[in-house]
């Protein structure tokens, strides 16, 4: 085995190891976020608590619609 092949093999295994570690830590972070979100929902006592939590967790959306009766478009913000 040539030294260049050995370098390529070492580089490839190092790169694969880094990708595997990154995926592991991303999954771990997602699990913690999901657990935190689940605990927040369990703490809700009233419907308004759920609404406030939903507003925090959802990003605001901007919608465009065309009103055919007036002949003009409108934009409104949700959440």
GUFI-79083 format. One record per residue (C-alpha): residue number from 0; y, z, x; residue in one letter. Coordinates in Angstrom, 1 decimal. Layout:
// GUFI-79083
+-----+--------+--------+--------+--------+
! num !      Y !      Z !      X ! residu !
+-----+--------+--------+--------+--------+
! NUM !      Y !      Z !      X !      A !
...
+-----+--------+--------+--------+--------+
// end
This chain:
// GUFI-79083
+-----+--------+--------+--------+--------+
! num !      Y !      Z !      X ! residu !
+-----+--------+--------+--------+--------+
!   0 !    0.0 !    0.0 !    0.0 !      X !
!   1 !    3.4 !   -1.0 !    1.4 !      X !
!   2 !    6.2 !    1.4 !    1.7 !      X !
!   3 !    8.3 !   -0.7 !   -0.7 !      X !
!   4 !    5.6 !   -0.4 !   -3.4 !      X !
!   5 !    5.5 !    3.3 !   -2.8 !      X !
!   6 !    9.2 !    3.6 !   -3.3 !      X !
!   7 !    9.0 !    1.6 !   -6.5 !      X !
!   8 !    6.1 !    3.9 !   -7.7 !      X !
!   9 !    8.1 !    7.0 !   -6.9 !      X !
!  10 !   11.2 !    5.7 !   -8.6 !      X !
!  11 !    9.3 !    4.7 !  -11.7 !      X !
!  12 !    7.5 !    8.1 !  -12.1 !      X !
!  13 !   10.8 !    9.9 !  -11.5 !      X !
!  14 !   12.6 !    7.8 !  -14.1 !      X !
!  15 !    9.8 !    8.3 !  -16.6 !      X !
!  16 !    9.8 !   12.1 !  -16.0 !      X !
!  17 !   13.6 !   12.2 !  -16.6 !      X !
!  18 !   13.2 !   10.3 !  -19.9 !      X !
!  19 !   10.4 !   12.6 !  -21.0 !      X !
!  20 !   12.6 !   15.7 !  -20.2 !      X !
!  21 !   15.6 !   14.3 !  -22.0 !      X !
!  22 !   13.5 !   13.5 !  -25.1 !      X !
!  23 !   12.1 !   17.1 !  -25.0 !      X !
!  24 !   15.5 !   18.7 !  -24.9 !      X !
!  25 !   16.9 !   16.5 !  -27.6 !      X !
!  26 !   14.1 !   17.4 !  -29.9 !      X !
!  27 !   14.5 !   21.0 !  -29.1 !      X !
!  28 !   18.3 !   20.8 !  -29.9 !      X !
!  29 !   17.6 !   19.0 !  -33.2 !      X !
!  30 !   15.0 !   21.7 !  -34.2 !      X !
!  31 !   17.6 !   24.5 !  -33.5 !      X !
!  32 !   20.2 !   22.6 !  -35.5 !      X !
!  33 !   17.8 !   22.1 !  -38.4 !      X !
!  34 !   16.8 !   25.8 !  -38.3 !      X !
!  35 !   20.5 !   26.9 !  -38.3 !      X !
!  36 !   21.2 !   24.6 !  -41.2 !      X !
!  37 !   18.2 !   25.9 !  -43.1 !      X !
!  38 !   19.4 !   29.5 !  -42.5 !      X !
!  39 !   22.9 !   28.6 !  -43.8 !      X !
!  40 !   21.4 !   27.3 !  -47.0 !      X !
!  41 !   19.3 !   30.4 !  -47.5 !      X !
!  42 !   22.5 !   32.5 !  -47.2 !      X !
!  43 !   24.1 !   30.7 !  -50.1 !      X !
!  44 !   24.3 !   32.8 !  -53.3 !      X !
!  45 !   26.4 !   30.7 !  -55.7 !      X !
!  46 !   26.9 !   27.0 !  -56.4 !      X !
!  47 !   30.3 !   27.0 !  -54.8 !      X !
!  48 !   28.7 !   28.2 !  -51.6 !      X !
!  49 !   26.4 !   25.2 !  -51.6 !      X !
!  50 !   29.3 !   22.9 !  -52.3 !      X !
!  51 !   31.3 !   24.3 !  -49.4 !      X !
!  52 !   28.3 !   24.0 !  -47.1 !      X !
!  53 !   27.7 !   20.4 !  -48.2 !      X !
!  54 !   31.4 !   19.6 !  -47.5 !      X !
!  55 !   31.0 !   21.0 !  -44.0 !      X !
!  56 !   27.8 !   19.2 !  -43.2 !      X !
!  57 !   28.7 !   15.8 !  -44.7 !      X !
!  58 !   31.2 !   13.6 !  -43.0 !      X !
!  59 !   34.0 !   12.3 !  -45.2 !      X !
!  60 !   33.5 !    8.7 !  -46.4 !      X !
!  61 !   36.1 !    6.2 !  -47.4 !      X !
!  62 !   35.2 !    3.8 !  -50.2 !      X !
!  63 !   36.9 !    0.6 !  -51.3 !      X !
!  64 !   36.5 !   -0.8 !  -54.8 !      X !
!  65 !   38.2 !   -3.6 !  -56.7 !      X !
!  66 !   39.6 !   -2.9 !  -60.2 !      X !
!  67 !   39.2 !   -6.1 !  -62.1 !      X !
!  68 !   41.4 !   -5.0 !  -65.0 !      X !
!  69 !   44.5 !   -4.5 !  -62.8 !      X !
!  70 !   43.5 !   -7.1 !  -60.2 !      X !
!  71 !   43.9 !   -4.9 !  -57.2 !      X !
!  72 !   41.8 !   -2.9 !  -54.8 !      X !
!  73 !   41.7 !    0.8 !  -54.3 !      X !
!  74 !   40.5 !    3.1 !  -51.5 !      X !
!  75 !   39.5 !    6.7 !  -52.1 !      X !
!  76 !   38.3 !    9.4 !  -49.9 !      X !
!  77 !   35.1 !   11.3 !  -50.8 !      X !
!  78 !   34.4 !   14.9 !  -49.7 !      X !
+-----+--------+--------+--------+--------+
// end
